[in-house]
Amino acid sequence: MKLRRTILNTICASFLIFIGGLRAHADAALLLEEPFGEFGNMNPTGHAAIYLDHVCAASLTQLRLCAPGEPGVVISRYHKIGGYDWLAVPLIPYLYAVDDPEEVPETITPQQEARLRNLYRRQHLLSVAPDDPRHEFPGGEWIQLIGASYDRKIFGYQIETSRAQDERFIAAFNARPNRSHFNLFFNNCANFAEAVFNFYYPHSIHRNFIADTGLMTPKQAARSLVAYSKRHPDLKFTAFVIPQVKGTTHRSDSVDGVLESLVKSKKYVVPIVAFHPLVAGGLLAAYLTDGRFHPGADARLFDPAQEFAQNRAPAPPIAGSGTSEAAKVQQERAIGGGTK
């Protein structure tokens, strides 16, 4: 244990200068998350979320400015979680389903992932993911709120903001109605990212009517933000990668845009070539001309668990979602005993 901690401390020290500059100079990050699972096979566009390192969660649906040392919050639009349009989760739980970064496992199995998620749910997420008397582990899409790094690699594109911008954002989003109107094509997670970044920097993110046929995708949001940073070199900008935790969980797949997924998929492109070769040629030309973007190019490694294990001020529990001490003891015993 001492050897492991020494190694972690040594690795962390090598990142402190880089990460310290990252947090000091770039406050809003678009998280471009690779697809995984059955839905990811059908829809390879992945997921988009926003990391704000000076904004924290007062509750799942209310934001506040962070206290010194707090690592910030991840917000995103979800489908059928408590009926809300967007939800806010502290960074470390969002990535690893634990409150303390020192509890982040070095490797993960599907069984461990499920147990960590269920424990965190019982401690913090009962308002949106209540117990199900028929199942120890309730179904639903609440699992997207926590433990993202167990399921996929995440690319980050972080741009400088100011305290005044954060304060305006907090006031505006706390005051807005927060009821779900999710639509996969026109009101999805990438559309939410578009709205957030255009709040901070108008016209920073826009659709691609050629490569994505006018739909907003996570990859297009990232591509837009990178292009915006090049037009505004006065704003400090950083690209980083949060790796998927090693283990036996399924590895995530590459994230694609709309035309890119068609061009790269044999089950789609072969029938198109066979019956409409001119259409296939047009799709390929459109992708090559206006659809290529490579996540991770020139990105640097960002390991939040190591960074905040050294420099952390634990955020207070999310308001209105805790459990009793007796229930916590039962949860800890459940973790030790495994699932049914």
Secondary structure, 3 states (H helix, E strand, C coil): CHHHHHHHHHHHHHHHHHHHHHHHHCCEEEEEECCCHHHHHHCCCCEEEEEECCEEECCCCCEEECCCCCCCEEEEECCCCCCCCEEEEEHHHHHHCCCCHHHCCCEECHHHHHHHHHHHHHHHCCCCCCCECCECCCCCHHHHHCCHHHHCCEEEEEECCCHHHHHHHHHHHHHCCCCCCCECCCECHHHHHHHHHHHHCCCCCCCCCCCCCCCCCHHHHHHHHHHHHHHCCCCCEEEEEECCCEECCCCCCCCCCHHHHHHHCHHHHHHHHHHCHHHHHHHHHHHHHHCCCCCCCCCEECCHHHHHHHCCCCCCCCCCCCCCHHHHHHHHHHHHHCCC
